[in-house]
């Protein structure tokens, strides 16, 4: 499982971006990628675990999926 930090969230449209510890580009994710509907509890700067998978809508990019609802709240330094 990969790890990273929530870089930005857009609660209105239900998506965000994660700065992955091992990737050079930020990873897109959607509200339904967060398990058990915990999207509303995510905060910018929060550390999260996730899996990386191909984006089915944009084949030239990867995205974050399977973000667990119980994630750490410590901020990346």
Wavefront OBJ file of the C-alpha trace (Angstrom):
o trace
v 0.000 0.000 0.000
v 1.290 3.477 -0.883
v 1.358 6.486 1.429
v 1.077 10.206 0.898
v -0.441 13.496 2.015
v -3.750 15.063 0.989
v -2.632 18.060 -1.060
v -6.016 19.500 -1.989
v -9.720 18.718 -1.599
v -12.772 19.979 -3.429
v -15.790 18.965 -1.287
v -18.252 20.484 -3.764
v -17.207 18.297 -6.681
v -16.024 15.384 -4.507
v -12.424 14.963 -5.575
v -8.894 15.794 -4.496
v -5.190 15.210 -5.023
v -2.624 13.286 -2.985
v 1.102 14.026 -2.969
v 2.374 10.450 -3.007
v 5.625 9.650 -1.195
v 6.899 7.673 -4.187
v 5.500 9.514 -7.191
v 6.708 12.656 -8.938
v 3.179 13.811 -9.788
v 0.119 14.222 -7.581
v -2.523 11.499 -7.733
v -6.179 12.306 -8.365
v -8.913 10.636 -6.304
v -12.704 10.764 -6.169
v -15.129 10.659 -3.259
v -16.006 7.031 -4.010
v -12.302 6.070 -3.688
v -12.533 6.712 0.063
v -13.818 3.611 1.827
v -17.001 3.717 3.898
v -17.904 7.207 2.684
v -15.295 8.958 4.861
v -14.495 11.671 2.295
v -15.960 14.384 4.529
v -13.458 13.542 7.298
v -10.382 14.049 5.103
v -8.357 17.233 5.588
v -5.570 18.869 3.597
v -2.210 17.874 5.056
v -3.546 14.567 6.384
v -1.445 11.432 5.860
v -3.255 8.591 4.093
v -2.677 5.072 2.808
v -3.990 4.107 -0.635
v -3.425 1.933 -3.676
v -2.339 3.268 -7.059
v -4.303 2.185 -10.126
v -4.765 3.303 -13.733
v -7.433 5.956 -14.180
v -10.165 4.389 -16.354
v -11.222 7.783 -17.751
v -7.762 9.198 -18.485
v -5.508 6.381 -19.614
v -2.375 8.552 -19.448
v -2.528 8.952 -15.659
v -2.694 6.946 -12.458
v -5.044 7.656 -9.550
v -5.396 6.839 -5.854
v -8.007 4.296 -4.771
v -9.054 2.324 -1.683
v -8.300 5.084 0.807
v -9.164 3.682 4.263
v -11.491 5.707 6.494
v -9.242 5.452 9.571
v -6.107 7.326 8.579
v -3.489 9.201 10.524
v -3.970 12.903 11.130
v -0.304 13.796 11.505
v 0.984 16.392 9.077
v 3.916 15.847 6.796
v 6.996 17.893 7.718
l 1 2 3 4 5 6 7 8 9 10 11 12 13 14 15 16 17 18 19 20 21 22 23 24 25 26 27 28 29 30 31 32 33 34 35 36 37 38 39 40 41 42 43 44 45 46 47 48 49 50 51 52 53 54 55 56 57 58 59 60 61 62 63 64 65 66 67 68 69 70 71 72 73 74 75 76 77
